[in-house]
Amino acid sequence: MENRWELIPVTVDKSHIVTIGERLYTESIEFIREIVNNAYDADATLVEITVSHDSIEIRDNGSGMDRDGLRQYFSIGSQFKLHAVKSPVYHRDRIGMFGIGKFASLSACERFEVLTKKGDFVGRVVFDKQEWEKAEGVWSLPLEILPSDFRQNNGTTVLLIGLHRSYELSDIEAKIIEGTPLKAPDFKVRLNTHTITPRSLSGHKIPFLEGTPYGPVHGEIIILAQTQASTDGLGIEVKVKQVTVRRELFGMETWGKMMARVRGEAHADFLPVTSDRTGFVKDSPEYLAFLAVMDKVFEEVKKVLHRLLTKKEGRVVSRALNDALQRIYKALFHNPELSPFGPMPFADEHAKGIGSAGLLGDKKAEGLSGETVPVQQPMEAAKSEKKKKRKPKVKLLTPNAVIKKVKFGQHGISCVVDSFGEEGSEVFTEETTIYINRDHPLYKRESSKPDTHTLNLARLITQEIALMKDAKNPRQAFERQSRLLKDAFIDRSE
């Protein structure tokens, strides 16, 4: 016997279409973004959004739609934009995909109207939620053909009437900024006569352009100034066809507070997007290739951020070290018997180094990142070194070293703040060079507080100066250090 075949009709309840739209677009405000993007796809140069307490109007000057265009517009899952990927006038990469956003809009209002003009055709489609659901067996929508002069120019107006809730203009603006291609040429969006502009961030910029088998990945990472750091909008905007799909952290969740300083955007038009346009198909080869590129990008971002932080820290250390040495110089001026260099030369106690006495400025360690460079020894120490032909124990520093020298007549000391490891000594001296270890836990703790940073540096330096005077008698050295510290932080003008 031959098999017999019959057809089983597949039906979808109309209310389910609205429900699907609501679930795909969990934020009812998403429909505004989709309507604006439809205008962009239609080569509009201006989209005007007008929001009142019970209605929203979105009007564009794009190419408009004829009868066939309206049929396609209200077709669920239309393949039109998959085949016509470029717009005819500005050759834009079309954004819209699934065409279900208009059904999602019915979760926000009772009535959805589309008025459009293309050439001599002017039509209006009314999508009334209650009336549409009442006509159980009928799927068509009423189309009203209007006179050709009903609307002067080509374009489309979408009107939502009977809003179920109010919408904050700031929320709509934020959604437009993030979800529409505002940076595209010849495209502008106004909200209640206010022109919406894309976000502009200032800081250290790291542009990137990398290739994959599926297409290029490009964008820009911005490291914000510390004063601009914020926990709002964390992450990098990942954009497909100039529209942010979601924000990603790319491993920054382990960076602590530094994560708040990193913003930017990454463009990858080849990424497969989920049906609600809020995420990506993460197990796809395209997304895995994208992740490989971004891992490489963020290795560089982390290095740059570390360099910037080290540079800033160096400026802070330099100021604190300068202050500490000025105070110590004045304390030695008032207590010449505590100086390991003998009597101080005459100088005004309020001067910052007059004649041959005082602070000299920074000695900069130069070289490529990771290299070490020699420290210049003071002249007297160099002569002694030549006589003794003895190599110092420490003579190599990192490029991040902060070096200052203070002279006492023909003598002087060099103070170096650099990294010697957490297990290294907090402070040590070689000849007349004092080394302070910025990696030491105690130094880290005190340097994190501005009011103790200078005092801690002065404590370490006076300790070594006191030992230079008489290293064999630690108790007397401690007493000398106490006197120096006391005079270093006394305000003699009182």
C-alpha positions in Angstrom: 0.0 0.0 0.0 1.2 3.5 -0.8 1.6 6.0 2.0 -0.9 8.9 1.9 0.1 12.5 2.7 -2.0 15.2 4.3 -1.3 18.8 5.3 -1.5 20.1 8.9 -2.1 23.8 9.1 0.2 25.7 11.5 -1.5 28.6 13.2 -0.2 31.3 15.6 -2.5 33.1 17.9 -2.2 36.9 17.3 -1.7 37.6 21.0 1.4 35.4 20.8 2.9 37.7 18.3 2.7 40.6 20.7 3.9 38.4 23.5 7.0 37.3 21.5 7.7 41.0 20.8 7.5 41.8 24.5 9.8 39.0 25.5 12.4 39.7 22.8 12.4 43.4 23.7 12.4 43.3 27.4 12.7 47.1 27.6 9.7 48.6 25.9 11.8 51.6 25.0 13.7 49.4 22.5 11.0 50.0 19.9 12.1 53.6 19.6 15.6 52.5 18.8 14.4 50.1 16.1 12.2 52.7 14.5 15.1 55.1 14.3 17.3 52.4 12.8 14.6 51.7 10.2 14.8 55.4 9.2 18.6 55.1 8.9 18.1 52.0 6.7 15.7 54.1 4.5 18.5 56.8 3.9 16.9 59.4 6.2 19.2 62.3 7.1 17.0 63.6 9.9 14.8 61.8 12.4 12.6 63.9 14.7 11.2 62.3 17.9 8.4 64.1 19.7 7.4 62.8 23.1 4.3 63.9 25.0 2.5 62.4 28.1 0.4 59.9 26.0 2.0 59.7 22.6 5.3 59.4 20.7 5.8 60.5 17.2 8.9 59.5 15.1 9.2 61.3 11.8 11.9 60.8 9.2 12.8 62.2 5.7 13.9 58.9 4.3 12.8 57.3 1.0 9.4 56.3 2.4 7.4 53.1 1.4 5.0 52.2 -1.3 2.5 49.3 -1.1 5.1 46.6 -1.4 7.3 48.4 1.1 4.4 48.5 3.6 3.8 44.8 3.1 7.4 44.0 3.7 7.4 46.4 6.7 4.7 44.4 8.5 6.0 41.0 7.5 7.5 39.1 10.4 10.9 37.8 9.8 11.2 39.4 6.3 14.4 38.5 4.5 14.5 41.7 2.5 17.4 43.4 4.4 19.4 40.2 4.3 19.4 40.4 0.5 19.4 44.2 0.1 22.2 44.8 2.6 23.0 48.4 1.3 20.7 51.4 1.2 20.3 52.8 -2.3 21.2 56.5 -1.7 24.0 56.6 0.9 25.0 52.9 0.6 24.6 52.4 4.3 24.9 48.9 5.9 21.4 48.2 6.8 20.8 47.5 10.5 17.3 46.0 10.9 17.0 42.2 10.8 13.9 40.6 12.3 11.1 43.2 12.0 9.4 42.3 15.2 10.1 45.5 17.0 6.8 47.1 15.8 4.9 44.3 17.6 6.9 44.9 20.7 5.7 48.5 20.6 2.2 47.3 21.2 3.3 46.4 24.7 3.9 50.1 25.2 0.8 51.6 23.6 -2.7 50.7 22.3 -2.4 52.1 18.8 0.4 52.1 16.2 0.1 54.2 13.0 2.4 54.4 10.1 2.1 57.2 7.6 4.4 57.1 4.6 5.0 58.7 1.3 7.1 57.5 -1.7 6.7 59.4 -4.9 3.0 59.8 -5.6 2.0 57.1 -3.1 0.8 58.1 0.3 -0.6 55.6 2.7 -1.5 55.1 6.3 -1.7 51.8 8.2 -3.4 51.6 11.5 -2.4 48.9 13.9 -4.9 48.9 16.8 -4.1 46.2 19.3 -7.6 45.4 20.5 -9.2 45.5 17.0 -6.4 43.3 15.6 -6.9 40.7 18.3 -10.7 40.7 17.9 -10.5 39.6 14.2 -9.3 36.1 15.1 -9.2 34.7 11.6 -8.1 37.9 9.8 -4.4 38.9 9.7 -4.6 41.9 7.5 -4.3 45.5 8.7 -6.3 48.5 7.3 -4.4 50.5 4.7 -5.8 54.0 3.9 -4.7 55.5 0.6 -4.3 59.2 0.9 -4.0 62.0 -1.7 -0.4 62.4 -3.0 -0.3 66.0 -1.6 -1.3 64.8 1.9 2.4 64.7 2.8 4.8 67.0 0.9 8.1 65.1 1.0 9.1 61.4 1.0 9.5 59.8 4.4 7.7 57.9 7.1 6.0 59.0 10.4 5.3 56.4 13.1 2.8 57.4 15.8 2.3 55.6 19.0 -0.9 56.6 20.8 -2.3 55.6 24.2 1.0 55.0 26.0 0.8 52.6 29.0 3.5 54.5 30.8 5.5 57.7 30.6 9.1 57.8 29.2 11.9 60.0 30.6 13.6 62.0 27.8 17.0 61.1 29.4 16.3 57.4 29.0 15.3 57.8 25.4 18.4 59.9 24.6 20.6 57.3 26.3 19.0 54.5 24.2 19.4 56.5 21.0 23.1 57.3 21.7 23.9 53.7 22.4 21.7 52.0 19.9 21.7 54.0 16.7 24.5 55.1 14.3 24.7 58.8 15.4 28.3 59.0 14.3 27.4 58.1 10.7 27.7 61.0 8.2 24.5 62.6 7.0 22.4 61.4 9.9 20.9 63.4 12.7 18.3 62.6 15.4 16.4 65.2 17.3 14.4 64.6 20.5 11.8 67.3 21.3 13.8 69.8 19.1 17.1 68.9 20.9 19.8 67.4 18.7 21.2 64.2 20.2 25.0 64.0 19.9 27.2 60.9 20.5 29.2 60.6 23.6 32.7 62.2 23.6 35.3 61.0 26.0 38.8 62.5 26.6 41.8 60.6 27.8 44.7 58.5 26.5 43.4 56.9 23.3 44.5 53.5 22.0 43.1 52.9 18.5 43.2 49.4 17.0 42.6 47.6 13.7 42.9 43.8 13.5 41.9 41.3 10.8 40.0 38.0 11.2 38.9 35.4 8.6 35.4 37.0 8.9 36.2 40.6 8.7 38.0 43.5 10.5 37.8 44.4 14.1 38.5 48.1 14.8 37.8 50.7 17.4 39.3 52.8 20.1 40.0 52.3 23.8 40.2 55.4 26.0 41.9 55.5 29.4 40.1 58.2 31.3 41.7 60.6 33.7 41.4 59.6 37.4 38.9 62.5 37.9 36.6 61.1 35.2 36.6 57.5 36.4 33.1 56.3 36.9 31.2 53.0 37.6 28.4 54.1 35.3 28.4 52.4 31.9 31.3 50.1 32.7 32.8 48.1 29.8 33.5 48.5 26.1 30.7 49.0 23.7 30.7 46.2 21.1 29.0 47.5 18.0 27.6 45.8 14.9 26.9 48.1 12.0 27.6 51.1 14.3 25.0 50.0 16.9 25.9 48.9 20.4 24.7 45.4 21.0 26.1 45.1 24.5 29.0 46.1 26.8 31.8 43.7 27.5 34.5 43.8 30.1 37.1 41.5 28.4 38.7 40.4 31.7 38.6 43.8 33.3 36.5 42.5 36.2 39.7 41.4 37.8 41.3 44.9 37.6 39.6 46.4 40.6 39.1 50.2 40.6 41.2 50.6 37.5 38.3 49.2 35.5 36.4 52.4 36.1 39.0 54.3 34.0 38.6 52.3 30.8 36.0 53.0 28.1 35.8 52.7 24.4 34.1 50.8 21.5 34.9 47.8 19.3 33.3 47.4 15.9 32.8 43.9 14.3 30.1 43.9 11.7 30.4 40.1 11.1 29.3 39.1 14.7 26.1 37.0 14.8 23.6 38.8 16.9 20.8 37.2 19.0 17.2 37.8 17.9 16.6 40.4 20.6 19.8 42.2 19.5 21.1 42.3 23.1 23.8 39.7 22.8 25.9 37.5 20.5 26.0 33.9 19.6 29.0 33.2 21.8 29.8 29.7 20.6 30.1 30.8 17.0 33.5 30.8 15.3 33.0 34.5 14.5 32.7 35.5 18.1 35.6 33.3 19.1 37.8 35.1 16.5 36.6 38.4 17.8 37.5 37.4 21.4 41.0 36.5 20.3 41.5 39.9 18.8 40.2 41.7 21.9 42.4 39.6 24.2 45.4 40.9 22.2 44.1 44.5 22.4 43.6 44.3 26.1 47.1 43.0 26.8 48.3 46.3 25.3 45.6 48.3 27.2 46.9 46.8 30.5 50.5 47.7 29.7 49.5 51.3 28.7 47.4 51.7 31.9 50.3 50.4 34.0 52.7 52.9 32.4 50.3 55.8 32.9 49.7 54.8 36.6 53.5 54.5 37.1 54.1 57.9 35.5 51.5 59.5 37.7 52.9 57.8 40.8 56.3 59.0 39.8 55.1 62.6 39.9 53.5 62.1 43.3 56.7 60.5 44.6 58.8 63.3 43.1 56.8 66.0 44.9 56.9 64.2 48.2 60.6 63.5 48.0 61.3 67.1 47.1 59.4 68.3 50.1 61.1 65.8 52.4 64.6 66.8 51.3 63.8 70.5 51.7 62.7 69.9 55.2 65.7 67.8 56.0 68.1 70.4 54.5 66.6 73.0 56.8 66.8 70.7 59.8 70.5 70.1 59.1 71.0 73.8 58.7 69.8 74.4 62.2 71.6 71.3 63.6 75.0 71.3 61.9 76.4 68.9 64.5 74.0 66.2 63.2 75.3 66.5 59.7 77.7 63.7 58.5 79.2 66.3 56.2 80.5 68.7 58.8 79.3 72.4 59.2 76.8 73.6 56.7 77.7 76.5 54.4 76.0 79.8 55.1 72.6 80.1 53.4 69.3 81.8 54.0 67.2 79.2 55.9 64.2 80.1 53.8 66.0 79.7 50.5 65.8 76.6 48.3 69.5 76.2 47.7 71.6 79.3 47.4 75.1 79.2 46.1 76.4 75.7 46.6 73.9 74.6 49.2 70.5 73.1 48.5 68.4 70.8 46.4 69.5 70.1 42.9 66.5 68.7 40.9 65.6 65.4 39.4 68.1 63.0 38.0 66.2 61.1 35.4 66.7 57.4 34.6 66.6 57.1 30.9 66.1 53.9 28.8 63.6 51.6 27.3 60.9 50.0 29.4 62.4 47.1 31.4 65.9 48.3 31.0 68.2 49.5 33.8 70.5 52.4 33.8 73.4 53.5 36.0 73.1 56.0 38.9 75.5 58.9 38.9 77.4 59.1 42.2 78.2 62.4 43.8 81.6 63.9 42.9 83.2 63.2 46.3 81.9 59.7 46.3 83.2 59.2 42.8 86.7 60.3 43.9 86.6 57.9 46.8 85.3 55.2 44.5 88.3 55.7 42.2 90.7 55.5 45.0 89.3 52.4 46.6 88.4 50.8 43.2 85.3 49.2 44.8 82.2 48.7 42.9 78.9 49.7 44.7 76.5 47.0 45.5 73.6 48.7 43.8 74.1 50.7 40.7 71.3 49.7 38.3 67.8 51.1 38.4 64.6 50.8 36.5 63.4 53.6 34.1 60.7 54.4 36.7 63.2 55.4 39.4 62.8 58.9 41.0 66.2 60.4 41.8 67.0 63.6 43.6 70.3 65.0 44.9 70.8 67.5 47.7 74.2 69.2 48.2 75.8 70.4 51.4 78.7 72.5 50.2 81.1 70.2 48.3 79.3 67.2 49.7 75.9 65.7 49.0 73.6 62.7 48.9 71.5 61.1 46.2 68.0 59.8 47.1 66.5 57.1 44.9 63.0 55.8 45.1 62.6 52.7 43.0 61.3 49.1 42.9 63.4 46.5 44.7 60.7 43.9 45.4 58.4 43.3 48.3 61.0 41.1 50.0 63.7 43.7 49.6 64.8 46.1 52.4 62.6 49.2 53.0 65.7 51.5 52.8 69.4 51.0 52.4 72.5 53.0 51.6 75.5 52.6 49.3 78.2 55.2 49.8 76.2 58.5 49.7 73.2 57.2 47.8 70.1 56.3 49.8 67.7 53.8 48.2 64.1 53.6 49.2 62.1 50.6 48.1 58.6 51.6 46.7 57.6 47.9 46.6 58.0 47.4 50.4 54.6 46.9 52.1 55.2 49.6 54.7 56.2 52.1 52.0 53.0 51.2 50.0 50.8 51.7 53.0 52.3 55.1 53.9 52.5 56.4 50.4 48.8 55.7 49.8 48.0 58.5 52.3 49.1 62.0 51.2 49.5 63.3 54.7 52.0 60.5 55.7 53.9 60.1 52.4 56.3 63.0 53.0 56.8 62.2 56.6 57.6 58.5 55.8 60.2 59.5 53.2 61.7 62.0 55.7 61.8 59.2 58.3 63.7 56.9 56.0 66.2 59.5 54.8 67.0 60.9 58.3 67.5 57.4 59.5 70.2 56.8 56.9 71.8 60.2 57.4 72.0 59.6 61.1 73.7 56.3 60.5 76.2 58.0 58.2 77.2 60.1 61.1 78.1 57.1 63.3 76.9 53.7 62.1 78.6 52.0 65.1 76.3 53.6 67.6 72.6 52.9 66.6 71.2 54.4 69.8 72.8 57.8 69.2 71.8 57.5 65.5 68.2 57.0 66.6 68.4 60.1 68.9 69.9 62.2 66.0 67.2 61.0 63.7 64.5 62.0 66.2 66.0 65.6 66.5 66.2 65.9 62.7 62.6 64.8 62.2 61.4 67.1 64.9 63.1 70.1 63.4 62.2 69.1 59.8 58.4 69.3 60.6 58.4 72.3 63.0 57.1 75.5 61.5 59.7 78.1 62.6 57.5 81.0 61.5 55.1 80.4 64.4 
